[in-house]
Amino acid sequence: MQRSTLRVMPQAIPLITPALFVALWMMVAAQVSNQVILPTVEQVLELLTQPLADIISMGSLASNVLVSLVRVIIGYFVAAAIAIPMGVVMGYYGLAFKLFNNFLNLFRPIPPLAWVPLVMAWFGVSSFATVLGVETGQAYIYLNNIKFSMVFIIFIGAFYPILTATLHGVTGVNKTLIDSARVLGASERQVFAKVLIPAAMPSIITGMRIGLGIAWMCLVSAEMLPGSLSGVGYLITHAYTLASTDIVIAGMISIGVVGALMDLMFREFERKKYSWRRQVK
């Protein structure tokens, strides 16, 4: 009995803090007794356990989360598709680093929200439906939800963490490994594919995890832009104007859960593919 208890305890430790947080929430909510300031756990839980129910005539929580997820995935993967190759090239070739580094650093401190006026001037409310010429039907409803302005804001948020981590990973690769591969007759392509990128990949994955978190942070800002009629960020903003704090909290929890699950996927991938990194340490 004692051994089984000891085995269960390490698995239960991560649940202690959430349990204490919920208990504190329940006590404070009962003390405040004002659902606008702080709704009860039961109110929020009711929304979370009925994700397909319509909320304030804006669709279900699940459908809004799905729309937001699609926007984040598109903006995030566009950022990764540009930042990773650019970081590899800048980290490997000194000329490319000198050419792009100072220029890119000019834009690094600019917060994504500061891009909003310019983005609206560039893209307006145009969407994927506009570009593809889809004007009616179910496809229009889905494609019209993916505005270029929103994707760009998410892209900007995710781009720099991925670029920085990739650059750091490539420059941190042991030069002896690269020189040894060349001595053994490896071509530049083989050096990239077999030595440089695999050695830098743990750092790249870390940057992708950070970029994903920032992409979700930028989501609410992106969904506040004109033309947005759906998404969990828009739902949170609209619920706030109606003093529906329980919906606001349910939306925040939904973002946190989905983001945590996506981060867990990265961590599991890193654990399975790069377990050698822990052994080296």
C-alpha positions in Angstrom: 0.0 0.0 0.0 2.8 2.4 0.9 4.7 1.6 -2.4 1.6 2.3 -4.5 1.1 5.5 -2.7 4.6 6.6 -3.4 4.1 5.8 -7.1 0.9 7.8 -7.3 2.3 10.9 -5.5 4.7 12.0 -8.2 1.9 11.9 -10.8 -0.4 13.9 -8.4 2.1 16.7 -7.8 1.3 18.6 -11.0 -2.4 18.7 -9.9 -1.7 20.3 -6.5 -1.3 23.9 -7.8 -4.4 23.8 -10.1 -6.4 22.4 -7.2 -5.2 25.1 -4.9 -6.0 27.7 -7.5 -9.5 26.5 -8.0 -10.1 26.3 -4.3 -8.8 29.9 -3.9 -11.1 31.0 -6.9 -14.1 29.4 -5.2 -13.4 31.2 -1.9 -12.8 34.6 -3.5 -15.9 34.3 -5.8 -18.0 33.4 -2.7 -16.6 36.4 -0.8 -17.0 38.9 -3.7 -20.5 37.5 -4.7 -20.5 39.4 -7.9 -20.5 37.4 -11.1 -19.4 40.4 -13.2 -16.2 40.9 -11.2 -15.5 37.1 -10.7 -17.9 34.4 -11.8 -18.1 31.1 -9.9 -16.2 28.0 -11.0 -19.6 26.3 -11.7 -20.6 29.0 -14.2 -17.4 28.7 -16.1 -17.4 24.9 -15.9 -20.9 24.8 -17.3 -19.7 26.7 -20.4 -16.6 24.4 -20.8 -18.7 21.2 -20.5 -21.1 22.4 -23.2 -18.6 23.4 -26.0 -21.2 23.0 -28.7 -23.9 25.2 -27.2 -24.6 28.6 -28.8 -23.1 31.5 -26.8 -24.6 35.0 -27.0 -25.7 34.3 -30.6 -22.0 34.0 -31.8 -21.8 30.3 -32.3 -20.4 27.7 -29.9 -17.2 27.9 -27.9 -15.8 24.9 -29.9 -16.5 26.5 -33.3 -14.9 29.8 -32.3 -11.8 28.0 -30.9 -11.6 26.1 -34.2 -11.6 29.3 -36.2 -8.9 30.7 -34.0 -6.9 27.6 -34.2 -6.9 27.7 -38.1 -5.8 31.3 -38.0 -3.0 30.6 -35.6 -1.8 27.5 -37.5 -1.6 29.4 -40.8 0.2 32.5 -39.4 2.5 30.3 -37.3 3.5 27.9 -40.1 4.1 30.8 -42.5 6.4 32.3 -39.9 8.2 29.0 -39.4 8.6 28.4 -43.1 10.4 31.7 -43.5 12.2 32.0 -40.2 13.8 28.6 -40.1 15.5 28.7 -43.5 16.5 32.3 -43.0 18.0 31.5 -39.5 19.9 28.6 -40.9 21.4 30.6 -43.8 22.2 33.6 -41.5 23.8 31.3 -38.9 25.9 29.4 -41.4 27.0 32.1 -43.8 28.6 35.2 -42.2 27.8 37.4 -45.2 24.1 36.6 -44.9 24.2 37.4 -41.2 25.9 40.8 -41.9 23.4 41.5 -44.7 20.2 40.8 -42.8 20.9 41.0 -39.0 20.9 44.8 -38.5 17.9 45.3 -40.8 15.8 42.7 -39.1 16.7 44.0 -35.6 15.1 47.3 -36.6 11.7 45.6 -36.6 12.2 43.3 -33.7 11.2 45.7 -30.9 8.0 46.8 -32.7 5.1 45.1 -30.9 2.5 43.3 -33.2 -0.2 45.7 -32.2 1.8 48.6 -33.6 1.5 47.1 -37.0 -2.3 47.2 -37.0 -2.8 50.6 -38.7 -0.4 49.7 -41.4 -1.8 46.2 -41.8 -5.3 47.5 -42.2 -4.0 49.9 -44.9 -2.3 47.1 -46.7 -4.9 44.3 -46.5 -8.2 46.0 -45.3 -10.7 43.2 -44.7 -9.6 41.0 -47.5 -9.5 37.3 -46.8 -8.6 34.0 -48.5 -12.1 34.1 -50.0 -11.3 37.4 -51.7 -8.1 36.0 -53.3 -9.6 32.7 -54.4 -12.7 34.4 -55.8 -15.1 32.5 -53.6 -18.3 34.6 -53.0 -21.0 32.2 -51.9 -21.5 28.9 -50.1 -20.1 27.1 -47.1 -16.5 27.5 -48.5 -17.0 31.3 -48.5 -18.0 31.3 -44.8 -14.8 29.4 -43.8 -12.4 31.2 -46.1 -13.8 34.6 -45.3 -12.9 34.1 -41.6 -9.2 33.9 -42.5 -8.3 37.6 -42.9 -4.8 38.4 -44.2 -4.5 41.2 -41.6 -5.0 38.6 -38.8 -2.6 36.1 -40.3 0.0 38.8 -40.6 -0.2 39.9 -37.0 0.2 36.3 -35.8 3.0 35.8 -38.3 4.9 38.8 -36.9 4.5 37.5 -33.3 5.9 34.1 -34.1 8.6 35.0 -36.6 11.3 36.5 -34.4 11.4 33.9 -31.6 11.8 31.1 -34.3 14.4 33.1 -36.2 16.4 33.9 -33.1 16.4 30.3 -31.8 17.3 28.9 -35.2 20.2 31.4 -35.5 21.4 30.5 -32.0 21.1 26.8 -32.7 23.1 26.9 -36.0 25.9 29.1 -34.6 26.1 26.8 -31.6 26.9 23.7 -33.7 30.4 22.4 -33.0 32.6 23.4 -36.0 34.5 20.1 -35.5 31.4 18.2 -36.6 31.1 20.2 -39.8 34.8 20.0 -40.6 34.8 16.2 -40.0 31.9 15.8 -42.4 33.7 17.8 -45.1 36.9 15.7 -44.6 34.9 12.6 -45.0 33.7 13.9 -48.4 30.3 15.3 -47.5 28.9 17.9 -49.9 27.4 21.2 -48.6 23.9 19.8 -49.0 24.9 16.7 -46.9 26.5 19.0 -44.3 23.2 20.9 -44.0 20.9 17.8 -44.0 23.0 15.4 -41.9 25.0 17.6 -39.5 23.9 21.2 -39.3 20.1 21.0 -39.1 19.9 17.9 -36.9 22.4 19.4 -34.4 20.5 22.7 -34.3 17.1 21.1 -34.2 16.6 21.1 -30.4 17.2 24.8 -30.3 14.9 25.3 -33.3 12.1 23.3 -31.6 12.5 25.5 -28.5 12.1 28.6 -30.7 9.0 27.0 -32.3 7.5 26.4 -28.9 8.1 30.0 -27.8 6.8 31.3 -31.1 3.7 29.2 -30.8 2.9 30.8 -27.4 3.4 34.3 -28.7 1.2 33.5 -31.7 -1.6 32.6 -29.4 -1.0 35.9 -27.5 -1.2 37.8 -30.7 -4.5 36.0 -31.6 -6.7 38.2 -29.4 -5.2 41.4 -30.9 -5.6 40.0 -34.4 -9.3 39.1 -33.8 -10.0 42.6 -32.6 -9.3 44.0 -36.0 -12.2 45.2 -38.2 -13.9 42.5 -40.2 -13.6 39.9 -37.5 -16.9 38.2 -36.7 -15.7 35.0 -35.1 -12.9 33.4 -33.1 -12.3 33.0 -29.4 -10.5 36.4 -29.2 -13.5 38.1 -30.7 -15.8 36.2 -28.5 -13.8 37.3 -25.4 -13.9 40.9 -26.5 -17.6 40.9 -27.3 -18.4 39.1 -24.1 -16.6 41.8 -22.1 -18.8 44.5 -23.7 -21.8 42.5 -22.4 -20.3 42.1 -18.9 -20.3 38.3 -19.4 -17.1 37.6 -17.4 -17.8 33.8 -17.3 -17.6 33.7 -21.1 -14.4 35.7 -21.0 -12.8 33.3 -18.5 -14.1 30.2 -20.5 -12.5 31.7 -23.6 -9.2 32.3 -21.8 -9.1 28.8 -20.4 -9.9 27.4 -23.9 -6.9 29.3 -25.4 -4.7 28.0 -22.5 -5.8 24.4 -23.0 -5.4 24.3 -26.7 -2.0 26.1 -26.5 -0.8 23.7 -23.8 -1.8 20.7 -25.9 0.1 22.0 -28.9 3.1 22.7 -26.7 2.9 19.2 -25.3 3.1 17.8 -28.8 6.4 19.7 -29.3 7.8 18.5 -26.0 6.9 14.9 -26.8 8.5 15.1 -30.2 11.6 16.6 -28.6 11.7 13.9 -25.9 11.4 11.1 -28.5 13.7 12.4 -31.2 16.3 14.2 -29.2 16.7 12.2 -26.0 20.5 12.2 -26.7 20.5 15.9 -25.7 19.7 15.0 -22.1 22.3 12.3 -22.1 25.0 14.7 -23.3 24.1 17.0 -20.4 
